[in-house]
Amino acid sequence: MIKLSVMYPYEGGAHFDFEYYRATHIPLVLDRLGAACKRCSVDRGLTGGRPGAPPLYVAGCHLEFDSVDEFSAAFGPHAKEILADTPNYTSISPVSQVSETYS
């Protein structure tokens, strides 16, 4: 199993519309990825490692797939559409990582 994590680093003064991200962007992504996406979770950063510190990331999404090939096959045809939606909810450039998961 692999996990794609897409994280939005905290940037003072940056725009991030979490409600749009959660209610509009993520459903778009899941619709386009279809059954290839086995699980999805969304995070909203609250605080950093010390009280009152800003979160390291304001938001993130974690998508699980059986393999990198299945992710690529599902995402590739819709990449432009999915990425084109980004300015509708944020001015932050996301960082991504693909990880192998173990339970």
C-alpha positions as a Python dict, from the first residue, in 0.01 Angstrom:
ca = {
    (1, 'M'): (0, 0, 0),
    (2, 'I'): (127, 351, -75),
    (3, 'K'): (18, 687, 60),
    (4, 'L'): (32, 1021, -118),
    (5, 'S'): (56, 1307, 131),
    (6, 'V'): (-9, 1659, 3),
    (7, 'M'): (72, 1920, 267),
    (8, 'Y'): (34, 2298, 273),
    (9, 'P'): (312, 2465, 477),
    (10, 'Y'): (213, 2747, 710),
    (11, 'E'): (299, 3086, 559),
    (12, 'G'): (209, 3399, 753),
    (13, 'G'): (-50, 3600, 560),
    (14, 'A'): (-113, 3325, 306),
    (15, 'H'): (-469, 3240, 198),
    (16, 'F'): (-619, 2895, 264),
    (17, 'D'): (-996, 2834, 242),
    (18, 'F'): (-1029, 2511, 440),
    (19, 'E'): (-1405, 2483, 383),
    (20, 'Y'): (-1362, 2497, 4),
    (21, 'Y'): (-1075, 2248, 27),
    (22, 'R'): (-1277, 2002, 237),
    (23, 'A'): (-1617, 2041, 70),
    (24, 'T'): (-1525, 2105, -295),
    (25, 'H'): (-1164, 2022, -384),
    (26, 'I'): (-1134, 1689, -203),
    (27, 'P'): (-1463, 1555, -349),
    (28, 'L'): (-1335, 1658, -695),
    (29, 'V'): (-1010, 1468, -637),
    (30, 'L'): (-1190, 1159, -507),
    (31, 'D'): (-1434, 1160, -797),
    (32, 'R'): (-1152, 1175, -1052),
    (33, 'L'): (-937, 910, -879),
    (34, 'G'): (-1232, 673, -849),
    (35, 'A'): (-1190, 326, -700),
    (36, 'A'): (-810, 347, -724),
    (37, 'C'): (-814, 559, -409),
    (38, 'K'): (-870, 321, -120),
    (39, 'R'): (-877, 575, 164),
    (40, 'C'): (-861, 950, 216),
    (41, 'S'): (-810, 1164, 523),
    (42, 'V'): (-786, 1542, 555),
    (43, 'D'): (-598, 1729, 826),
    (44, 'R'): (-631, 2086, 949),
    (45, 'G'): (-326, 2216, 1137),
    (46, 'L'): (-403, 2368, 1475),
    (47, 'T'): (-74, 2447, 1646),
    (48, 'G'): (297, 2376, 1635),
    (49, 'G'): (510, 2186, 1882),
    (50, 'R'): (481, 2450, 2152),
    (51, 'P'): (169, 2624, 2282),
    (52, 'G'): (68, 2920, 2069),
    (53, 'A'): (306, 2835, 1784),
    (54, 'P'): (154, 2825, 1436),
    (55, 'P'): (114, 2480, 1280),
    (56, 'L'): (391, 2354, 1056),
    (57, 'Y'): (121, 2281, 796),
    (58, 'V'): (-217, 2456, 769),
    (59, 'A'): (-375, 2155, 599),
    (60, 'G'): (-302, 1827, 433),
    (61, 'C'): (-456, 1532, 259),
    (62, 'H'): (-349, 1167, 265),
    (63, 'L'): (-463, 935, -13),
    (64, 'E'): (-395, 560, -14),
    (65, 'F'): (-353, 337, -319),
    (66, 'D'): (-250, -23, -379),
    (67, 'S'): (59, 86, -577),
    (68, 'V'): (239, 380, -733),
    (69, 'D'): (131, 251, -1075),
    (70, 'E'): (-237, 258, -973),
    (71, 'F'): (-199, 612, -838),
    (72, 'S'): (-26, 727, -1158),
    (73, 'A'): (-289, 568, -1381),
    (74, 'A'): (-573, 729, -1186),
    (75, 'F'): (-415, 1073, -1137),
    (76, 'G'): (-242, 1125, -1472),
    (77, 'P'): (-549, 1183, -1690),
    (78, 'H'): (-692, 1434, -1439),
    (79, 'A'): (-376, 1605, -1313),
    (80, 'K'): (-431, 1934, -1500),
    (81, 'E'): (-791, 1967, -1380),
    (82, 'I'): (-708, 1881, -1018),
    (83, 'L'): (-407, 2113, -1003),
    (84, 'A'): (-595, 2394, -1179),
    (85, 'D'): (-838, 2405, -885),
    (86, 'T'): (-563, 2493, -635),
    (87, 'P'): (-591, 2876, -671),
    (88, 'N'): (-958, 2847, -574),
    (89, 'Y'): (-862, 2761, -215),
    (90, 'T'): (-502, 2866, -152),
    (91, 'S'): (-202, 3079, -241),
    (92, 'I'): (32, 2822, -81),
    (93, 'S'): (241, 2586, -294),
    (94, 'P'): (188, 2234, -159),
    (95, 'V'): (459, 1980, -88),
    (96, 'S'): (398, 1614, -168),
    (97, 'Q'): (543, 1281, -73),
    (98, 'V'): (467, 923, -172),
    (99, 'S'): (534, 673, 108),
    (100, 'E'): (508, 301, 149),
    (101, 'T'): (282, 219, 443),
    (102, 'Y'): (293, -65, 694),
    (103, 'S'): (40, -171, 954),
}
